[in-house]
């Protein structure tokens, strides 16, 4: 009996050690993987700034975007936490990054970093509840996160990028368990399409504000995107040229 108990204990210790080693590897090595990204050869394309699932694609007008939950029109300045002239009309794209996704963020276009605004928070709210986390991370099912309170309250880093005839904003939003947002670029710096711009720890979200009416969105809610490679929008001028 004692021999059986000792054998069971040995097996349990071995399994616990394997689990601890696997968890350490996932959190300290695999999570920080840095795969090579090859952007498409299309100077009019706008690329996904992050890996993940598209949780919303919304039109905005007058600098405000409508919430599906209560029909409230939310100013874009509440999302970016800063103003940038007249937003006018355009598109707002949200990408949720689960802990299983690559967490580097990439330049959606080539251009100049014209402004960076970091907005801290007293307390970061959880982005999703347990069931939403399971759906997004493991079932790969879309959840509309636009009306969640974290979107307007959590820490964020907003990067304004100007180039290719457009100025857009990339809004990196931290989750409750995020340790930090590491930004690799500075104001005045020129970046190329697909270049690494930042890294966000753990789960997080990146919003892309595209203040232009002459673009066609090429992704929809529920699509999986690859940062620095997937084309999420393209200028209508380019579409017209290719269609002739």
PyMOL commands that set and color helices and strands:
alter all, ss='L'
color gray80, all
select helices_A, chain A and resi 2-28+30-32+76-80+130-137+150-153+236-243
alter helices_A, ss='H'
color red, helices_A
select strands_A, chain A and resi 45-47+52-61+64-66+73-75+90-97+104-106+111-119+156-163+166-174+181-183+190-191+196-200+204-210+215-217+224-225+231-235
alter strands_A, ss='S'
color yellow, strands_A
deselect
rebuild
show_as cartoon
